[in-house]
Every structure is written in structure tokens, then in C-alpha cells.
Amino acid sequence: MVTAFLAVGVTTGVFLVLSVWLLISEKYLANYGSVKVDINQGSTIFERTGGVTLLNALYENKIFIPSACGGKGSCGYCKVKVVSGGGPILPTETGSLTRAEMKAGIRLACQVKIKEDISIVLPEEILSVKQFRARVSSILSLTYDIKEINFALIDPVEIEHHPGQYIQVEAPGPGEIVHRAYSISSPTYEKNKIQLIVRLVPGGIASTYLHGLKEGDEVAFTGPYGEFRLSEDINRNIVLVGGGCGMAPVKDIAYSVLEKWPARKVLLFFGARTTKDIFYLDQYRELEKKYQNFKVIYALSDPLADEEQKKWTGETGFVHLSVDKYLDKGAQSQAFLCGPPPMIEAVTDVLKEKGLVNVDIFYDKF
């Protein structure tokens, strides 16, 4: 028995020594020299000492591609096209890439270590992403676990974004800065501010940080990001479906569309569990009075949770049932969804039954 334990201990010790040696070798002994990073066939070129991840190299040079997991390879946001110099695809990337993406040279920037000259392709809109500093101007508690946080921009003083886009907040984590994505809830015409709707996630680094802010505190973020693309065809209806803090892009799109196209038809659906989870309903009722073509429908999935819920006279059941009830079949529409995956999947099925196709349906799952 003693001999067996001794053997296990020796083996474990050897593995630990080898692991430490490999880490030291990678950090201090590997010398890749100066390498060149070429973006979009010479549009942007910079050099730095090799050995770091492509994601870190880009951030160092103020090129802010999406990355919500802090470079751990779990979110799959930091996709770039590597033309040459990226080395073989790693096992840590394959779970986030389709076969078609791998064949096209798509990689996760957080997993690609630059060891030689590398050539990549980035969407032009990524090159326009900026880093912002802002100050908390006001905070409003919307529910027991959701806050509306407003930020006045400091530098730059204005932001240009498309309806439905998001930013990445920089939050202090354990030993490092983490980046987390939050949809913009303020409309596009409010250029000198950013509004976020943030749910407190137990143990969540960024949500805990944001919920702990006070008026006057400064924050940093990058953006805007996102592929929501609003149709310019004013005859195409806009269908918005949100759940929980998925209200954020829904609110942004509704106000932005009605400001630009006052006669455009907009249907806004919001799913909640009980009346305690309702917010902005009175605000949207006022918007209905101002715009006859705007309609808001809230649905409660558990309206009889307590005595107070029994007073609810609106829609009940999951929100996709309300979409099915109020959305006309065959109407030319574009839909934007934000909420938990089961909600997205159920609503998407209804939308397709109503005649919408994939290119007309945009969504963020969280």
C-alpha cells in the first residue's frame, strides 16, 4: 500500500515539474522575435514581439473585437479570418466553429498565438469600434434584480450605433479586467449617453460590479458591436420580442424606429413570469397614445403566483403564444428577439409559421 501511494506521489510530482517547466519555457525561452500583423491586405499593419494571443495583440493596438469570456475560448465571439500565419486549428476552437467556418479560415483570436507574420481579415465595422470613458449619471431600480443604469459619455463625447447593437463593459475581475457584453437600451438619437438594463447575476463579476456603481463613478467600455440590421423599407413591420433584461435592444429599436419613421408599424411583445417582473409598461402605454401604429403586449407565464397577480388583466402564458395571437400571417415583417434560448426558439417557430424566413429574424440568446 505504501509503495502504491509512493508511486502515485512520484508520478504526480513528475507531471507537476514538467508542467511548470513547459510554462517557464513558453514564457521565457521561446523567442519568436518581432512579428507583423497585417489586417485586410495592408489596410492596417503593426508589429510586436511574438508569443501573445492575437486577441491581446489587437487590443494593445486599439482594435477591439468582441470577446465576452476574457479570452478563455468559451464565448466564441472573437472570430476572425486568418489568411496565413495562424498555425493549425486547436481543439479549444473546434467547439465554437462550424466546419464551413474552419474551411474558410475562421479562428478564435483568443486561441491563436502569433509566432510568425500573420495576415487576417476583419469586418470594416470592427475597425471603427472605439474605447469609451463614461460617468454614471443616474440609476433606476426597475425590479428586485434589474437596474437601469445611465452613463454620460466623457471621451469620446458621442457614440454612433445601429439599433440593437451592444457594448462590452470593462469590469475589475480577480487579478484581471474582464469584458462582458450588454445591449444598448438608449435610442440611437441620444448620442451623448449610453443606457444599460442590467440583471444582477449571483456571482456574476460584471453584473455585481455594475449594480454596485454610484452616480459619478467612471466606467470604461468598447463598442458598438452587433449584427442587427434594421430594414430601411418603411412598409416592412417591425416585430420586437424580449424577456427579462432582453428588453434592452427591444427598447432601443422601438424608440429609434418610431423617431425616424413615425408611421411605421411596430409590435412589441414582452414576456415575464409575474407582475414583479414587469417594468416600462406604463412608459410604453404612453408611447401607444403617441403612435397609433405602435402596439405593446405583455404576457405573464405565471400570473397566479400570489394574490396580487390575480389583478392582471393582460395576456397570460408564454410570450410566443401572444406573438401567435397578434401577428398577422403573411405580413411583411422583420423580427428582433432577445431573451433566454427556449423563448427564442419558440418565438422563431411561430414567426416562421407566420411567413418570416431566417434572413428576417435576428436574435440574441442569453
Secondary structure by P-SEA (a helix, b strand, c coil): caaaaaaaaaaaaaaaaaaaaaaaaacccccccbbbbbcccccbbbbccccccaaaaaaaaccccccccccccccccbbbbbccccccccccccccccaaaaaaccccccccccccbbbbccccccccbbbbbbcccccccccccbbbbbbbbccccbbbbccbbbbbbbbbcccbbbbbbbbbccccccccbbbbbbccccccaaaaaaaaccccbbbbbbcccccccccccccbbbbbbbccccaaaaaaaaaaaaaacccbbbbbbbbbcccccccaaaaaaaaaaacccbbbbbbbccccccccccccccccccaaaaaaacccccccbbbbbbccaaaaaaaaaaaaaacccccccccccc
